Amino acid sequence: MAVQQTQALPPQYVEDLQKDYGTQLTALTTSPLDTSKFAPTVAGQDALQTQAASLAGSGVGAFAPYITQAGAYSGPSGYQGFMSPYQQDVIDTTLSEYDTQAAAGLQGIADMATRSGNLGGGREGVMRSQYQNKSDLNRALLQSGLLQQGFTQANQLANQAFTQQQGLAGLVPALQQGDISTLGQVGATQQAQAQAQLDATREANRLEAYEPYERLGYQGQGIASIASGAPGQYQSSVVPNPTPLQTALGVGSTLSGIYGNIMGPYRTRTN
């Protein structure tokens, strides 16, 4: 019993297009795609960022010298560095003048005793003793007052210096932080520009690498449209900034689907 077989085949020119498309597809996908030309690349730190990092490292503990110096201005002996180098000269001169005036007072007592006829008498001795005791007390009070005045002034200067060192301990790190921030921001801008250039180069290389796939996909869609008799719309398989793996998988799926659409409708048989 004879078997009748019916087979619907496309026109010859469609067959030729399909064969040519299959040959190109095989040739294109046989060799792996070199993705190294558009592999993601990270821009290195800008020189200003490196400088900022270095300054941040060296600036750690920058306050320490000022705290140490402030400590030298505190405590029982903190005032000593602020004592006037002329203080002893002032004290000596003042006391010398006082002694001169005190001696003049004793001479006055002697003159008075002479006029009264009691020179060398007991009354003169009592007056001299009382005068000398009071003079010595006043002299001691004068000297202690001068010493206290010098100490008070030196202590005030020490406190002022202590406060200044405390201020510097906070000011210096703050100024350094300002420099670090400025360097970091400008460096980040420079790095972003370098990254944008790398990304643009990567994107250009990627588009160049996938151009044959894009062209073949467009051709395959056109063949499918011709074979089906219906106009088709080609949708690009290359989108901005995909990963190489996503693009490769997307192109492979697209080409596989197109090839199946082209060959499928004409492989029906009737037995």
C-alpha positions as semicolon CSV with decimal commas, in nm:
position;residue;x (nm);y (nm);z (nm)
1;M;0,000;0,000;0,000
2;A;0,151;0,333;-0,108
3;V;0,203;0,601;0,153
4;Q;0,123;0,954;0,048
5;Q;0,331;1,227;0,213
6;T;0,256;1,600;0,191
7;Q;0,523;1,851;0,284
8;A;0,487;2,232;0,278
9;L;0,815;2,403;0,199
10;P;0,894;2,774;0,184
11;P;0,994;2,942;-0,140
12;Q;1,347;2,878;-0,254
13;Y;1,467;3,230;-0,172
14;V;1,340;3,184;0,183
15;E;1,524;2,852;0,207
16;D;1,839;3,025;0,088
17;L;1,797;3,300;0,345
18;Q;1,740;3,046;0,619
19;K;2,049;2,847;0,525
20;D;2,262;3,159;0,510
21;Y;2,123;3,270;0,845
22;G;2,198;2,931;1,001
23;T;2,555;2,943;0,869
24;Q;2,612;3,290;1,012
25;L;2,454;3,196;1,344
26;T;2,676;2,890;1,376
27;A;2,989;3,086;1,288
28;L;2,905;3,366;1,528
29;T;2,825;3,149;1,828
30;T;3,097;2,889;1,782
31;S;3,368;3,101;1,942
32;P;3,311;3,237;2,291
33;L;3,263;3,610;2,325
34;D;3,565;3,793;2,470
35;T;3,404;3,975;2,760
36;S;3,731;4,112;2,897
37;K;3,700;4,418;2,674
38;F;3,386;4,530;2,855
39;A;3,431;4,377;3,196
40;P;3,338;4,615;3,480
41;T;3,632;4,827;3,595
42;V;3,651;5,035;3,911
43;A;3,839;5,364;3,898
44;G;4,120;5,385;4,150
45;Q;4,136;5,645;4,422
46;D;4,219;5,993;4,305
47;A;4,544;6,149;4,431
48;L;4,341;6,391;4,643
49;Q;4,157;6,101;4,807
50;T;4,490;5,936;4,882
51;Q;4,613;6,262;5,031
52;A;4,297;6,289;5,241
53;A;4,344;5,934;5,371
54;S;4,707;6,006;5,453
55;L;4,614;6,326;5,634
56;A;4,344;6,143;5,825
57;G;4,595;5,882;5,936
58;S;4,863;6,129;6,038
59;G;4,607;6,353;6,204
60;V;4,498;6,090;6,455
61;G;4,606;6,217;6,796
62;A;4,702;6,559;6,659
63;F;4,556;6,711;6,975
64;A;4,799;6,525;7,202
65;P;5,087;6,782;7,200
66;Y;4,848;7,059;7,300
67;I;4,699;6,854;7,581
68;T;5,049;6,772;7,703
69;Q;5,144;7,139;7,694
70;A;4,823;7,233;7,873
71;G;4,916;6,984;8,144
72;A;5,248;7,165;8,191
73;Y;5,054;7,484;8,268
74;S;4,843;7,319;8,538
75;G;4,930;7,187;8,883
76;P;5,124;7,347;9,168
77;S;5,421;7,448;8,952
78;G;5,231;7,553;8,639
79;Y;5,273;7,923;8,716
80;Q;5,652;7,916;8,738
81;G;5,714;7,957;8,366
82;F;5,516;8,281;8,372
83;M;5,693;8,454;8,659
84;S;5,847;8,783;8,553
85;P;6,228;8,760;8,524
86;Y;6,245;9,112;8,670
87;Q;6,035;9,038;8,976
88;Q;6,328;8,990;9,214
89;D;6,485;9,312;9,088
90;V;6,159;9,494;9,159
91;I;6,139;9,343;9,509
92;D;6,500;9,423;9,589
93;T;6,468;9,784;9,471
94;T;6,141;9,834;9,657
95;L;6,277;9,690;9,984
96;S;6,595;9,891;9,951
97;E;6,392;10,209;9,924
98;Y;6,184;10,098;10,218
99;D;6,496;10,037;10,428
100;T;6,619;10,385;10,341
101;Q;6,292;10,536;10,459
102;A;6,293;10,318;10,772
103;A;6,648;10,435;10,857
104;A;6,534;10,793;10,820
105;G;6,261;10,719;11,075
106;L;6,515;10,591;11,327
107;Q;6,722;10,903;11,278
108;G;6,414;11,106;11,352
109;I;6,377;10,927;11,686
110;A;6,741;11,001;11,768
111;D;6,700;11,368;11,680
112;M;6,392;11,393;11,898
113;A;6,575;11,229;12,191
114;T;6,866;11,471;12,151
115;R;6,642;11,773;12,162
116;S;6,468;11,642;12,473
117;G;6,792;11,546;12,646
118;N;6,703;11,174;12,650
119;L;6,953;11,054;12,388
120;G;7,060;10,705;12,488
121;G;6,794;10,687;12,753
122;G;6,541;10,417;12,820
123;R;6,258;10,605;12,658
124;E;6,454;10,635;12,333
125;G;6,526;10,262;12,345
126;V;6,158;10,179;12,380
127;M;6,067;10,408;12,089
128;R;6,338;10,258;11,872
129;S;6,223;9,904;11,958
130;Q;5,859;9,979;11,882
131;Y;5,947;10,156;11,560
132;Q;6,176;9,872;11,447
133;N;5,916;9,604;11,518
134;K;5,652;9,792;11,322
135;S;5,898;9,863;11,042
136;D;6,002;9,500;11,017
137;L;5,636;9,395;11,006
138;N;5,557;9,646;10,733
139;R;5,864;9,537;10,542
140;A;5,755;9,173;10,558
141;L;5,402;9,267;10,449
142;L;5,542;9,469;10,159
143;Q;5,764;9,182;10,046
144;S;5,487;8,922;10,074
145;G;5,252;9,151;9,883
146;L;5,501;9,187;9,600
147;L;5,552;8,810;9,591
148;Q;5,176;8,747;9,598
149;Q;5,121;8,998;9,319
150;G;5,382;8,824;9,102
151;F;5,231;8,481;9,177
152;T;4,877;8,597;9,101
153;Q;4,981;8,746;8,769
154;A;5,182;8,437;8,672
155;N;4,896;8,208;8,773
156;Q;4,652;8,406;8,560
157;L;4,886;8,382;8,262
158;A;4,923;8,007;8,319
159;N;4,544;7,965;8,325
160;Q;4,515;8,169;8,007
161;A;4,779;7,956;7,836
162;F;4,606;7,640;7,959
163;T;4,279;7,757;7,801
164;Q;4,458;7,845;7,477
165;Q;4,615;7,501;7,455
166;Q;4,277;7,340;7,515
167;G;4,134;7,549;7,232
168;L;4,415;7,448;7,000
169;A;4,361;7,083;7,092
170;G;4,012;7,112;6,947
171;L;4,089;7,359;6,670
172;V;4,374;7,172;6,501
173;P;4,179;6,845;6,446
174;A;3,880;7,050;6,326
175;L;4,094;7,231;6,070
176;Q;4,248;6,903;5,960
177;Q;3,902;6,753;5,928
178;G;3,805;7,044;5,705
179;D;4,105;6,975;5,482
180;I;4,026;6,604;5,475
181;S;3,664;6,675;5,384
182;T;3,759;6,913;5,104
183;L;4,023;6,680;4,962
184;G;3,785;6,385;4,987
185;Q;3,500;6,564;4,812
186;V;3,713;6,695;4,528
187;G;3,887;6,358;4,497
188;A;3,552;6,180;4,488
189;T;3,441;6,409;4,205
190;Q;3,759;6,332;4,015
191;Q;3,715;5,960;4,078
192;A;3,354;5,976;3,961
193;Q;3,470;6,143;3,640
194;A;3,731;5,873;3,587
195;Q;3,469;5,606;3,658
196;A;3,233;5,765;3,406
197;Q;3,506;5,753;3,144
198;L;3,575;5,388;3,221
199;D;3,203;5,309;3,202
200;A;3,171;5,494;2,871
201;T;3,465;5,301;2,727
202;R;3,322;4,977;2,860
203;E;2,983;5,054;2,708
204;A;3,139;5,138;2,373
205;N;3,336;4,813;2,375
206;R;3,026;4,620;2,472
207;L;2,819;4,769;2,192
208;E;3,097;4,696;1,947
209;A;3,123;4,336;2,067
210;Y;2,749;4,276;2,043
211;E;2,702;4,454;1,714
212;P;2,727;4,127;1,510
213;Y;2,468;3,964;1,738
214;E;2,242;4,266;1,704
215;R;2,279;4,267;1,328
216;L;2,215;3,893;1,305
217;G;1,910;3,924;1,529
218;Y;1,772;4,198;1,308
219;Q;1,836;3,983;1,002
220;G;1,671;3,681;1,163
221;Q;1,362;3,881;1,255
222;G;1,341;4,004;0,899
223;I;1,364;3,650;0,761
224;A;1,092;3,537;1,001
225;S;0,869;3,822;0,884
226;I;0,925;3,732;0,519
227;A;0,862;3,365;0,581
228;S;0,541;3,426;0,775
229;G;0,412;3,691;0,541
230;A;0,349;3,929;0,826
231;P;0,562;4,235;0,901
232;G;0,760;4,198;1,219
233;Q;0,901;4,444;1,468
234;Y;1,255;4,399;1,583
235;Q;1,328;4,458;1,947
236;S;1,691;4,523;2,030
237;S;1,850;4,273;2,263
238;V;2,115;4,521;2,378
239;V;1,999;4,747;2,660
240;P;2,205;5,008;2,843
241;N;2,454;4,883;3,098
242;P;2,360;4,515;3,136
243;T;2,606;4,269;3,278
244;P;2,793;4,061;3,020
245;L;2,620;3,746;3,144
246;Q;2,273;3,897;3,114
247;T;2,346;4,021;2,765
248;A;2,490;3,690;2,651
249;L;2,192;3,496;2,784
250;G;1,949;3,745;2,633
251;V;2,110;3,732;2,289
252;G;2,127;3,352;2,298
253;S;1,759;3,321;2,386
254;T;1,659;3,574;2,120
255;L;1,855;3,404;1,843
256;S;1,728;3,063;1,947
257;G;1,368;3,181;1,942
258;I;1,408;3,355;1,607
259;Y;1,567;3,050;1,448
260;G;1,288;2,831;1,580
261;N;1,023;3,069;1,444
262;I;1,186;3,068;1,102
263;M;1,222;2,694;1,066
264;G;0,915;2,578;1,254
265;P;0,617;2,659;1,027
266;Y;0,755;2,467;0,727
267;R;0,842;2,137;0,889
268;T;0,488;1,991;0,900
269;R;0,435;1,664;0,729
270;T;0,121;1,471;0,636
271;N;0,163;1,095;0,632
